[in-house]
Amino acid sequence: MIRFENVGLRYDMGPEVLRDLTFEIGRQSFQFLTGPSGAGKTSLLRMLFLALRPTRGLVTIMGRDASTLTREDLPPIRRRIGVVFQDFRLLDHMTTYENVALPLRVRGRAEDSYRQDVVDLIRWVGLGERLNAPPAVLSGGEKQRAAIARALIDQPDILLADEPTGNVDPPLARRLLRLFMELNRTGTAVVIATHDLGLMEQVEARRLVLSEGRLEIYD
Ligand SMILES: Nc1ncnc2c1ncn2[C@@H]1O[C@H](COP(=O)(O)OP(=O)(O)OP(=O)(O)O)[C@@H](O)[C@H]1O
């Protein structure tokens, strides 16, 4: 679904922070992306989301060479990718419900067709009491769960999540992991960037390990 061949990345005139990355995120695959702080996990996720272009190598996404995509090509591809960023990126003037429903609204779906699904998912992530609250009054962990619900609501083909359990306690982290696994079972490829060994030990999953700019894969 997304393939990297000999991809390298440098910022400005700095050294290469990622080197010779060759791997594939397959349809309906499940993997953790890990490595020490500063190893390049966020940079790699941003390249997977086409928010950052590699400085060398080839990225193929859904059968297309990413370097040939135009500005107009990007939105339909990105709509098939759910992302949870470390800074959540919730819209301040909207409630939890409106933030989570946004991807469906943007697609032009009638609210009657999704209202209950949105409410159910928000309850599932434990934010039932926060349906009508704006992000400003949510805690860090609550914002994170709202961002996760928004990324999942439209059943994306790929979910990219950057430290999605970084602000929640271990029982809730396990619950979120179950949600990601359920999403994966129903067809979504999942990439979870994390430092959390305890989280990774809970599932037998492929690990992509970044270290000193290079990637090792443990299937
Ligand atoms: N916008 C930028 N400009 C210059 N250098 C950057 C930029 N973003 C990241 N870097 C550098 O690239 C390297 C990889 O950073 P990145 O944030 O991808 O790592 P990470 O593995 O996600 O780290 P963490 O786990 O701490 O979030 C680091 O050396 C970082 O300083």
The ligand as a Gaussian input file, in Angstrom:
#p B3LYP/6-31G(d) Opt

LIG

0 1
 N       11.870000      20.449000      11.176000
 C       13.079000      19.963000      11.472000
 N       14.199000      20.644000      11.132000
 C       15.426000      20.157000      11.407000
 N       15.651000      18.991000      12.041000
 C       14.583000      18.258000      12.417000
 C       13.249000      18.707000      12.151000
 N       12.384000      17.768000      12.634000
 C       13.147000      16.792000      13.167000
 N       14.472000      17.076000      13.033000
 C       15.595000      16.218000      13.467000
 O       15.430000      14.936000      12.874000
 C       15.756000      13.901000      13.802000
 C       14.561000      12.969000      13.951000
 O       13.492000      13.660000      14.632000
 P       12.043000      13.020000      14.851000
 O       11.216000      14.032000      15.540000
 O       11.576000      12.440000      13.578000
 O       12.402000      11.825000      15.869000
 P       11.469000      10.933000      16.798000
 O       12.022000       9.546000      16.729000
 O       10.052000      11.112000      16.411000
 O       11.721000      11.546000      18.217000
 P       10.769000      11.545000      19.523000
 O       10.577000      10.104000      19.881000
 O       11.595000      12.284000      20.534000
 O        9.496000      12.238000      19.157000
 C       16.184000      14.599000      15.083000
 O       17.591000      14.665000      15.083000
 C       15.568000      15.965000      14.966000
 O       16.348000      16.919000      15.655000

